[in-house]
Amino acid sequence: MKLALLIFGILILLLGLHWVSEGTGILAYPQSPMMYLKPIWTYIGLATAAAGALLIWLSRRAAQA
């Protein structure tokens, strides 16, 4: 269970960081008009990255218990 949480958390964190980079214009690949330079994707990405970080933290905490 803790390994699944860790892997899922890492994937969610990376997805959130990708959305942040698309929303801010740092990463322009693929340059789709849907996400590129749209601030809403920055906020959605931050929330998603925070959820991924929470899952990683929970997996590490479960490993200690």
Secondary structure, 3 states (H helix, E strand, C coil): CHHHHHHHHHHHHHHHHHHHHHHHCCCCCCCCCCCCCCHHHHHHHHHHHHHHHHHHHHHHHHHHC
